[in-house]
Amino acid sequence: MKGIYKKAALVLFAGLFLLFLSGCSGKNVFSAETGFYYSSDQGHTYGDSTKEYEVGESVYMKVQYKVTSNDNKDKPTQVKVTLSIPKVKHVDAKYMDGQIITPKYDATKNVTTYTFTALASKESKVEEAVFEFIPNDVGSITMQLVYDDNVESNYDRQSTLKFVNAVE
């Protein structure tokens, strides 16, 4: 009987040891935080509430993002971030330091896409980018912010705006 308990304890210990080792695989794990903020005063102040925007009226939007990793490297990992906005005309996009973010426009899908970089490290800081665009069609749109394959897809975010006809 003692032999069975001894074998069971050994199997249990071996299983726990393997479980411990699998948790220490050294895999770099990323997480992200994202916020969409809108301005009603031409980009002077931003809030997290949205409103209806008239077609032809500029929309000022700030995206805040932060990507962290469990890696202790001195150099941060670059993570590609892609923001897709349908039914708009690009006006301006830049990082907060003034560096321009160049958009790509797909005329077939009527979608403007911005690709920019987040720096991921154990002690990342919040980064920001500001976008100005003009709605070119009435209706609701859903913007999508997608992180590259380093970051799990459950950290990707969406934000919805409504565009209406101009009031005369």
C-alpha positions in Angstrom: 0.0 0.0 0.0 2.9 2.3 0.8 4.2 1.8 -2.7 1.0 3.1 -4.3 1.1 6.3 -2.2 4.8 6.7 -3.0 4.1 6.4 -6.7 1.0 8.7 -6.6 3.1 11.3 -4.7 5.9 11.0 -7.3 3.5 11.4 -10.2 1.9 14.4 -8.5 5.2 16.0 -7.9 6.4 15.3 -11.5 3.1 16.9 -12.8 3.5 20.0 -10.7 7.2 20.3 -11.7 6.2 20.1 -15.5 3.5 22.6 -14.9 6.0 25.0 -13.3 8.4 24.6 -16.1 5.8 25.3 -18.8 5.0 28.6 -17.0 8.7 29.5 -17.2 9.0 29.0 -20.9 10.5 32.4 -21.5 7.8 33.4 -24.0 7.3 37.1 -24.3 3.7 37.9 -23.4 2.2 41.2 -24.5 -0.9 43.1 -23.3 -2.3 46.4 -24.6 -4.5 49.3 -23.4 -6.3 51.5 -25.9 -8.5 54.6 -25.7 -10.4 56.6 -28.3 -11.0 60.3 -27.5 -12.8 62.9 -29.5 -12.7 66.7 -29.6 -15.5 69.1 -30.2 -13.3 72.2 -30.2 -10.9 71.4 -33.1 -8.5 69.4 -31.1 -7.9 71.7 -28.1 -9.4 69.3 -25.6 -10.5 65.6 -25.9 -13.1 63.5 -24.1 -14.2 59.9 -24.3 -17.8 60.7 -25.2 -18.8 60.8 -28.9 -21.4 62.8 -30.8 -22.9 62.9 -34.2 -20.7 64.5 -36.8 -21.9 66.2 -39.9 -20.7 65.0 -43.3 -18.1 67.6 -44.4 -17.3 68.6 -40.7 -13.8 67.7 -39.4 -13.5 65.0 -36.8 -10.6 65.3 -34.4 -9.7 62.0 -32.7 -6.9 61.0 -30.3 -5.9 57.4 -29.9 -4.0 56.5 -26.7 -2.3 53.1 -26.6 0.2 51.3 -24.4 1.7 47.9 -25.1 3.5 46.1 -22.3 5.5 42.9 -22.2 7.0 40.7 -19.6 10.4 40.8 -21.3 13.3 42.4 -19.4 15.3 43.4 -22.5 16.8 46.9 -22.5 15.5 47.6 -26.0 11.7 47.7 -26.4 9.9 45.5 -29.0 8.2 47.3 -31.8 4.5 46.3 -32.3 2.7 47.3 -35.4 -0.7 49.0 -34.8 -3.2 49.4 -37.6 -6.2 51.8 -37.5 -8.9 51.4 -40.2 -11.5 54.1 -40.7 -14.2 53.7 -43.3 -16.0 56.4 -45.2 -13.7 59.3 -44.5 -11.3 61.7 -46.2 -7.9 61.9 -44.6 -6.8 65.4 -43.5 -4.0 64.9 -40.9 -2.5 62.2 -38.7 0.6 62.4 -36.5 2.2 61.3 -33.3 2.2 63.8 -30.5 5.8 64.7 -31.3 4.6 66.0 -34.7 5.9 63.1 -36.8 3.4 62.4 -39.6 1.6 59.1 -40.0 1.0 58.4 -43.7 -2.4 56.9 -44.5 -3.2 54.3 -47.2 -6.6 54.7 -48.9 -8.5 51.8 -50.5 -10.9 53.4 -53.0 -12.7 50.1 -53.6 -13.6 49.6 -49.9 -13.7 53.3 -49.1 -11.4 52.7 -46.1 -8.4 54.8 -44.9 -5.8 52.8 -43.0 -3.0 54.1 -40.7 -0.2 51.9 -39.6 2.0 53.1 -36.8 4.3 51.6 -34.1 4.0 51.0 -30.4 7.0 50.4 -28.3 6.4 47.5 -25.9 8.5 46.9 -22.8 8.0 46.0 -19.2 7.6 49.6 -18.2 5.9 51.1 -21.3 4.5 54.6 -21.3 1.2 55.7 -22.9 1.7 56.8 -26.5 -0.7 59.0 -28.5 -1.6 59.8 -32.1 -4.0 62.4 -33.3 -6.1 62.1 -36.4 -8.2 64.6 -38.3 -10.6 63.3 -41.0 -13.8 64.4 -42.7 -16.8 62.0 -43.1 -17.8 61.6 -46.7 -21.0 59.5 -46.2 -24.0 59.4 -43.9 -24.3 56.5 -41.5 -22.5 54.8 -38.6 -19.0 53.7 -39.0 -16.9 51.4 -36.9 -13.2 52.1 -36.6 -10.9 49.2 -35.9 -7.6 49.3 -34.1 -5.7 46.0 -34.5 -2.3 45.1 -32.9 0.1 42.8 -34.8 0.4 39.1 -34.0 2.6 39.8 -30.9 -0.5 40.9 -29.0 -3.6 38.7 -28.5 -6.6 39.7 -30.6 -8.8 40.3 -27.5 -6.8 43.5 -27.0 -7.9 44.9 -30.4 -10.5 47.7 -30.1 -13.4 49.3 -32.0 -15.1 52.6 -31.8 -18.2 53.7 -33.5 -19.2 57.2 -34.8 -22.4 58.4 -36.5 -22.3 60.7 -39.5 -25.4 62.8 -40.4 -26.4 65.2 -43.1 -25.4 68.8 -42.5 -28.1 71.0 -40.9 -29.0 73.9 -43.1 
